[in-house]
Amino acid sequence: MMPERDESHFRFSLLLREIENLRYKDGVTTIALALIQLDGMEEINERFGYLGGDKVLKEFAVRLAGVVGHKGLSFEISGTSFALLLENPLHEGDAVAGAEKIASVAADPVMIGTGRASVQARMGISILPEPAATAEELLRQCEIALSQARRRGETYRVFTTSLPLGDTSGAHSWFDVDEAIRLGEFELHYQPRIDLRSGALTGAEALIRWQSPRAGTIPPSYFVPEVTSTASVRAMLDFVLNSSLACAREWLDSVPAFTLGVNLAPGNVFDPELQPVVEQALERWGFPAGRLYLEVSEAVFEQDEEAATVALTRLRDRGVRIALDDFGTGRSCLSSLKSLPLDQIKIDKSLIVPIPSNETDRRVVGALIQLAHAVDVEVVAEGIEDADIMQTLLAIGCEAGEGYHFSLPLPAERFAQDWIARHGRDGADSRPVAR
């Protein structure tokens, strides 16, 4: 089926959500994604005008929905970009067969007056859970495969691990962090964090988004890996800290318990200037160090546990809190709760989502919560998608959480309207925001 279009269409952030929703749908074990780019639209617009071009795009959207039928989803990402999600492909050949059908329906001419117009579809394909392990990885792999197909003049390319991971030519090999900051292409969205016991807003996680004039909203998994080992990673953190702390300081006046979470890339953790960058931002905005949580992944400790521990301990000594993000997806053992410089763990949604219906998962998460509390480490549950998950977490002792049940990440102005205004000094309101 084809979801209804809104003003912004289905951009990358919503595509990720659709993948996650399908991933946890009953009976779905594998997902194939095809990213589709239509070539030839410029010529059609020049010959038939923009109304003619719109007719071609609308007709392709209808045909694409017909290809997937009831086995998945299809939708528009931007003017000439589409995506197709296929449930339970038997093997790679199923996805390839779908790509060949898409190429055929794209090439089939559309009548515009007395003329005929057709486009050529280029596609990048990958499959979850292998070779992709996460929704963002699936999306990134498809983009890499699409880039290869376009460069080689192929109709489609299936992602394999032999494809160069950094090859996203035609997508964002031209990306420049400093230039993007100067042009105002970065913006922050805020994911609310809720006290599950009282329903009160306790804070938010700042999530960077790249608002590309060419590709719309692009999630950080697309560009952070490309800059984390460069000097630009410091500029990106400086932007995130100062932008988010400016907002958080204002929100603190209305929500005195407000805390702010900011993600650190591995390149930030090992940057010798990390501490000065953080301290200067805190001082500039007058934000209490104890209300700032710097979130790191388990991969940071796997890369160099000793160096990461030293760097993060220095920040803790200045009052900043440290959170371990996506806990349960890496190699960190339970002993890390005691040995690493941590104030909080965020349990990954892959462990959280199944707990209402899976007794084993529920016991595992419950044990993690008890162990964390035993060593005075706070627990936040990620990926709270519905009321059943929230109630189950409450029953096993989890005190805080975030997820789409409460809200999508929101731009600062919308976050202030939907959350700060409702959860100010006058009281809490835990009802999910309409989205």
C-alpha positions as CSV (number, residue, x, y, z in Angstrom):
1,M,0.0,0.0,0.0
2,M,1.0,3.6,-0.4
3,P,0.8,5.8,2.7
4,E,-0.7,9.2,2.2
5,R,1.7,11.9,1.4
6,D,2.1,14.9,3.8
7,E,3.8,18.2,3.1
8,S,7.3,16.8,3.8
9,H,6.6,13.3,2.3
10,F,8.2,10.3,4.0
11,R,11.8,11.4,4.6
12,F,14.6,9.2,5.9
13,S,13.6,9.6,9.6
14,L,10.1,8.2,8.9
15,L,11.5,5.5,6.7
16,L,13.6,4.3,9.6
17,R,10.5,4.2,11.8
18,E,8.6,2.1,9.1
19,I,11.5,-0.3,9.0
20,E,11.4,-0.7,12.8
21,N,7.7,-1.1,12.9
22,L,7.9,-3.9,10.2
23,R,10.8,-5.5,12.0
24,Y,8.7,-6.1,15.1
25,K,5.6,-7.1,13.3
26,D,4.3,-10.6,14.1
27,G,5.6,-13.2,11.7
28,V,8.2,-11.0,10.0
29,T,11.7,-12.5,10.2
30,T,13.4,-10.8,7.3
31,I,13.0,-7.5,5.5
32,A,14.3,-6.4,2.1
33,L,14.7,-2.7,1.3
34,A,15.1,-1.1,-2.1
35,L,16.0,2.5,-2.4
36,I,14.9,3.8,-5.8
37,Q,16.1,6.8,-7.7
38,L,14.4,7.8,-11.0
39,D,16.6,9.1,-13.8
40,G,15.3,11.2,-16.7
41,M,12.9,13.6,-14.8
42,E,14.8,16.7,-15.8
43,E,14.2,15.9,-19.5
44,I,10.6,15.1,-18.9
45,N,10.1,18.4,-17.1
46,E,11.8,20.3,-19.9
47,R,9.7,18.6,-22.6
48,F,6.3,18.3,-20.9
49,G,6.5,20.9,-18.1
50,Y,6.2,20.3,-14.3
51,L,2.6,19.2,-14.5
52,G,3.7,16.5,-17.0
53,G,6.5,15.5,-14.6
54,D,4.1,15.3,-11.7
55,K,1.9,12.9,-13.7
56,V,4.8,10.6,-14.4
57,L,5.8,10.6,-10.7
58,K,2.2,9.9,-9.5
59,E,1.9,7.1,-12.0
60,F,5.1,5.5,-10.9
61,A,4.0,5.7,-7.3
62,V,0.8,3.8,-8.2
63,R,2.8,1.2,-10.1
64,L,5.3,0.8,-7.3
65,A,2.5,0.1,-4.9
66,G,1.2,-2.6,-7.3
67,V,4.6,-4.3,-7.3
68,V,4.7,-4.8,-3.5
69,G,1.0,-5.6,-3.1
70,H,0.2,-6.9,0.4
71,K,3.8,-8.1,1.1
72,G,5.2,-4.8,2.3
73,L,5.2,-1.1,1.9
74,S,6.1,1.5,-0.7
75,F,6.3,5.2,-0.4
76,E,7.9,8.4,-1.6
77,I,11.0,9.8,0.1
78,S,11.5,12.9,-2.1
79,G,10.5,14.1,-5.5
80,T,12.4,11.4,-7.5
81,S,13.3,9.0,-4.7
82,F,11.2,6.1,-3.4
83,A,11.5,3.2,-1.1
84,L,10.1,-0.3,-1.1
85,L,10.0,-2.6,1.9
86,L,9.3,-6.3,1.3
87,E,8.3,-8.7,4.1
88,N,9.9,-12.1,4.5
89,P,11.7,-12.4,1.2
90,L,12.7,-16.1,0.8
91,H,16.1,-15.2,-0.4
92,E,18.0,-12.5,-2.2
93,G,16.5,-13.6,-5.5
94,D,13.0,-12.4,-4.3
95,A,14.4,-8.9,-3.8
96,V,16.1,-9.0,-7.2
97,A,12.9,-10.1,-8.9
98,G,11.1,-7.2,-7.3
99,A,13.8,-4.8,-8.6
100,E,13.4,-6.1,-12.1
101,K,9.6,-5.6,-11.9
102,I,10.2,-2.0,-10.7
103,A,12.6,-1.4,-13.5
104,S,10.0,-2.6,-16.0
105,V,7.1,-0.5,-14.6
106,A,9.3,2.6,-14.5
107,A,10.3,2.1,-18.2
108,D,6.7,1.6,-19.3
109,P,5.8,4.9,-21.0
110,V,3.2,7.3,-19.5
111,M,1.0,9.1,-22.0
112,I,1.1,12.9,-21.6
113,G,-1.2,14.4,-24.2
114,T,0.0,12.9,-27.5
115,G,3.5,12.3,-26.1
116,R,5.1,9.4,-24.2
117,A,7.4,9.8,-21.3
118,S,9.4,7.1,-19.4
119,V,12.0,7.1,-16.7
120,Q,14.8,4.7,-15.7
121,A,14.9,3.4,-12.1
122,R,18.2,2.8,-10.3
123,M,18.1,0.7,-7.1
124,G,20.2,-0.2,-4.1
125,I,19.0,-3.3,-2.2
126,S,19.9,-4.9,1.1
127,I,18.3,-7.3,3.6
128,L,17.8,-7.3,7.4
129,P,18.9,-9.1,9.6
130,E,21.8,-10.1,7.3
131,P,23.9,-8.3,6.1
132,A,22.3,-5.4,7.9
133,A,21.8,-5.7,11.7
134,T,19.8,-2.5,12.3
135,A,17.4,-0.3,10.5
136,E,19.9,2.5,10.1
137,E,22.5,0.0,8.8
138,L,20.0,-1.4,6.3
139,L,19.3,2.1,5.0
140,R,23.0,3.0,4.7
141,Q,23.8,-0.3,2.9
142,C,21.0,0.5,0.4
143,E,22.4,3.9,-0.2
144,I,25.9,2.5,-0.8
145,A,24.5,-0.1,-3.2
146,L,22.4,2.6,-5.0
147,S,25.5,4.8,-5.4
148,Q,27.4,1.8,-7.0
149,A,24.5,1.1,-9.4
150,R,24.3,4.7,-10.5
151,R,28.1,5.0,-11.0
152,R,28.3,1.8,-13.0
153,G,25.1,2.4,-15.0
154,E,23.4,-0.6,-13.6
155,T,19.6,-1.0,-13.0
156,Y,20.2,-2.3,-9.5
157,R,22.9,-3.4,-7.1
158,V,22.6,-5.7,-4.1
159,F,24.7,-4.7,-1.1
160,T,27.6,-7.1,-0.2
161,T,30.3,-6.6,2.3
162,S,32.8,-6.3,-0.6
163,L,31.3,-2.9,-1.6
164,P,33.4,0.0,-0.2
165,L,31.6,1.1,2.9
166,G,32.7,4.7,2.5
167,D,31.5,4.9,-1.1
168,T,28.4,7.1,-1.1
169,S,29.4,9.2,-4.1
170,G,26.5,11.2,-5.4
171,A,25.0,11.2,-2.0
172,H,27.2,13.0,0.4
173,S,30.9,12.5,-0.6
174,W,30.6,16.3,-1.0
175,F,29.5,16.7,2.6
176,D,31.4,19.3,4.6
177,V,30.6,19.7,8.3
178,D,31.9,23.3,8.7
179,E,30.1,24.4,5.5
180,A,26.9,22.7,6.6
181,I,27.0,24.5,10.0
182,R,27.7,27.8,8.3
183,L,24.7,27.3,5.9
184,G,22.4,26.2,8.8
185,E,21.8,22.8,7.4
186,F,22.1,21.1,10.8
187,E,19.3,21.2,13.3
188,L,18.6,19.4,16.6
189,H,15.6,17.3,17.4
190,Y,14.7,16.4,21.0
191,Q,13.5,13.0,22.2
192,P,11.6,13.5,25.5
193,R,12.5,11.3,28.5
194,I,9.7,10.4,30.9
195,D,9.6,9.3,34.5
196,L,7.5,6.2,34.1
197,R,6.2,6.3,37.6
198,S,4.9,9.9,37.7
199,G,4.5,10.7,34.0
200,A,6.7,13.8,34.5
201,L,9.1,15.0,31.8
202,T,12.6,14.6,33.2
203,G,14.7,15.7,30.2
204,A,15.5,15.1,26.5
205,E,18.1,13.7,24.3
206,A,19.5,16.0,21.6
207,L,19.7,14.3,18.2
208,I,21.4,16.0,15.3
209,R,19.7,16.0,11.9
210,W,21.1,17.1,8.6
211,Q,18.5,19.0,6.6
212,S,20.1,18.6,3.2
213,P,18.6,20.8,0.5
214,R,19.1,17.8,-1.9
215,A,18.0,14.8,0.2
216,G,15.8,16.1,3.0
217,T,16.2,15.0,6.6
218,I,19.1,12.6,6.9
219,P,19.8,10.6,10.2
220,P,23.2,10.8,11.9
221,S,24.2,7.3,11.0
222,Y,24.7,8.6,7.4
223,F,27.2,11.3,8.2
224,V,28.6,10.9,11.7
225,P,30.7,7.8,10.6
226,E,32.3,9.9,7.9
227,V,33.4,12.7,10.1
228,T,34.2,11.0,13.4
229,S,37.8,10.4,12.5
230,T,38.3,14.0,11.2
231,A,38.9,17.3,12.9
232,S,35.3,18.3,12.0
233,V,34.0,16.0,14.7
234,R,34.9,18.7,17.2
235,A,33.0,21.4,15.3
236,M,30.0,19.1,15.2
237,L,30.1,18.5,19.0
238,D,30.6,22.2,19.6
239,F,27.5,23.0,17.5
240,V,25.4,20.3,19.3
241,L,26.4,21.3,22.8
242,N,25.9,25.1,22.3
243,S,22.6,24.7,20.4
244,S,21.1,22.2,22.9
245,L,22.4,23.9,26.0
246,A,21.0,27.2,24.9
247,C,17.5,25.6,24.7
248,A,17.9,23.4,27.8
249,R,18.9,26.4,30.0
250,E,15.7,28.1,29.0
251,W,13.6,25.0,29.5
252,L,15.2,24.5,33.0
253,D,13.3,27.6,34.2
254,S,10.0,25.8,33.5
255,V,11.0,22.2,34.3
256,P,13.6,22.4,37.2
257,A,14.3,18.7,37.0
258,F,15.2,18.9,33.3
259,T,18.3,17.0,32.1
260,L,19.9,17.0,28.7
261,G,21.5,14.0,26.8
262,V,24.1,14.7,24.2
263,N,25.8,11.9,22.2
264,L,29.6,11.7,21.8
265,A,31.1,10.1,18.7
266,P,34.2,8.0,19.3
267,G,36.2,10.8,17.8
268,N,34.9,13.1,20.5
269,V,35.8,10.8,23.4
270,F,39.4,10.5,22.2
271,D,39.8,14.2,21.4
272,P,42.2,15.8,23.9
273,E,40.1,19.0,23.7
274,L,36.9,17.3,24.8
275,Q,37.0,18.6,28.3
276,P,37.6,22.2,27.4
277,V,34.8,22.1,24.7
278,V,32.3,20.7,27.2
279,E,33.3,23.1,30.0
280,Q,33.2,26.2,27.8
281,A,29.8,25.3,26.6
282,L,28.4,24.7,30.1
283,E,30.0,28.0,31.3
284,R,28.7,30.0,28.3
285,W,25.0,29.0,28.9
286,G,25.1,28.7,32.7
287,F,23.8,25.1,32.6
288,P,24.5,22.9,35.6
289,A,27.1,20.2,34.8
290,G,25.2,17.6,36.8
291,R,22.2,17.9,34.5
292,L,24.2,17.1,31.3
293,Y,24.5,13.5,30.3
294,L,27.1,12.7,27.7
295,E,26.1,9.5,26.0
296,V,28.7,7.0,24.6
297,S,28.4,3.7,22.9
298,E,29.9,0.4,24.0
299,A,32.1,0.6,20.9
300,V,34.1,3.4,22.5
301,F,35.2,1.1,25.4
302,E,35.9,-1.7,22.9
303,Q,38.2,0.5,20.9
304,D,40.3,1.7,23.9
305,E,38.8,1.1,27.3
306,E,41.7,2.7,29.2
307,A,41.8,5.9,27.2
308,A,38.0,6.2,27.2
309,T,37.8,5.6,31.0
310,V,40.4,8.4,31.6
311,A,38.7,10.9,29.4
312,L,35.2,10.3,30.8
313,T,36.4,10.1,34.4
314,R,37.8,13.7,34.0
315,L,34.4,14.9,32.9
316,R,32.6,13.1,35.8
317,D,35.0,14.7,38.2
318,R,33.7,18.1,36.9
319,G,30.2,17.0,37.6
320,V,29.1,15.9,34.1
321,R,27.1,12.6,34.0
322,I,28.1,9.7,31.7
323,A,25.5,7.4,30.1
324,L,26.1,4.1,28.2
325,D,23.9,4.1,25.1
326,D,22.3,1.0,23.5
327,F,23.3,-1.2,26.4
328,G,23.0,-4.9,25.6
329,T,24.0,-4.6,21.9
330,G,27.8,-4.8,22.3
331,R,30.3,-6.9,24.2
332,S,30.1,-5.1,27.6
333,C,29.6,-7.5,30.4
334,L,27.6,-6.9,33.6
335,S,30.8,-6.1,35.4
336,S,31.1,-2.9,33.3
337,L,28.3,-1.5,35.4
338,K,30.8,-1.4,38.3
339,S,34.1,-0.9,36.6
340,L,33.3,1.8,34.0
341,P,32.7,5.5,34.9
342,L,28.9,5.4,34.4
343,D,25.9,7.2,35.9
344,Q,23.3,5.7,33.6
345,I,22.6,2.9,31.2
346,K,20.1,3.1,28.3
347,I,18.8,-0.4,27.5
348,D,18.6,-0.9,23.8
349,K,15.1,-1.2,22.2
350,S,15.9,-4.7,20.8
351,L,15.7,-5.9,24.4
352,I,12.8,-3.7,25.4
353,V,10.3,-4.2,22.6
354,P,9.7,-8.0,23.2
355,I,9.2,-7.8,27.0
356,P,5.3,-7.7,27.1
357,S,5.1,-11.1,25.3
358,N,8.4,-12.8,26.1
359,E,9.0,-14.0,29.6
360,T,12.7,-14.6,29.0
361,D,13.4,-11.1,27.7
362,R,11.3,-9.7,30.6
363,R,13.5,-11.5,33.1
364,V,16.7,-10.5,31.4
365,V,15.7,-6.8,31.4
366,G,14.5,-7.0,35.0
367,A,17.8,-8.5,36.1
368,L,19.7,-5.7,34.3
369,I,17.6,-3.1,36.1
370,Q,18.2,-4.7,39.5
371,L,21.9,-5.0,38.9
372,A,22.2,-1.4,37.7
373,H,20.3,-0.1,40.8
374,A,22.5,-2.2,43.0
375,V,25.5,-0.2,41.9
376,D,23.7,3.2,41.9
377,V,23.4,3.4,38.1
378,E,20.3,4.9,36.6
379,V,18.3,3.0,34.0
380,V,16.5,4.4,30.9
381,A,14.6,2.1,28.6
382,E,14.8,2.9,24.9
383,G,12.1,2.1,22.3
384,I,8.9,2.3,24.4
385,E,6.5,1.9,21.5
386,D,3.2,1.4,23.3
387,A,1.4,1.3,26.7
388,D,2.0,-2.5,27.2
389,I,5.8,-2.0,27.1
390,M,5.5,0.9,29.5
391,Q,3.4,-1.0,32.0
392,T,5.7,-4.0,31.8
393,L,8.7,-1.8,32.5
394,L,7.0,-0.2,35.5
395,A,6.2,-3.7,36.9
396,I,9.9,-4.7,36.7
397,G,11.2,-1.5,38.3
398,C,12.3,0.7,35.4
399,E,12.1,4.4,36.3
400,A,12.6,6.2,33.1
401,G,12.1,5.7,29.4
402,E,11.8,7.2,25.9
403,G,10.2,6.1,22.7
404,Y,7.5,6.7,20.1
405,H,4.7,6.0,22.6
406,F,5.4,9.4,24.0
407,S,6.7,11.3,20.9
408,L,8.9,11.3,17.9
409,P,12.0,13.5,18.2
410,L,10.9,17.0,17.7
411,P,12.5,20.3,16.6
412,A,13.2,22.7,19.5
413,E,10.2,25.0,18.9
414,R,7.7,22.1,18.7
415,F,9.3,20.3,21.7
416,A,8.8,23.5,23.7
417,Q,5.2,23.7,22.7
418,D,4.3,20.1,23.1
419,W,6.4,19.2,26.2
420,I,7.8,22.1,28.1
421,A,4.5,24.0,28.1
422,R,2.6,20.9,29.3
423,H,5.1,19.7,31.8
424,G,6.1,23.0,33.4
425,R,5.8,23.9,37.1
426,D,2.0,23.5,37.0
427,G,2.3,19.7,36.8
428,A,2.9,16.6,34.7
429,D,1.0,15.4,31.7
430,S,2.2,12.0,30.5
431,R,-0.3,11.6,27.6
432,P,1.5,10.8,24.4
433,V,1.7,13.6,21.9
434,A,-0.4,13.2,18.7
435,R,1.9,12.7,15.8
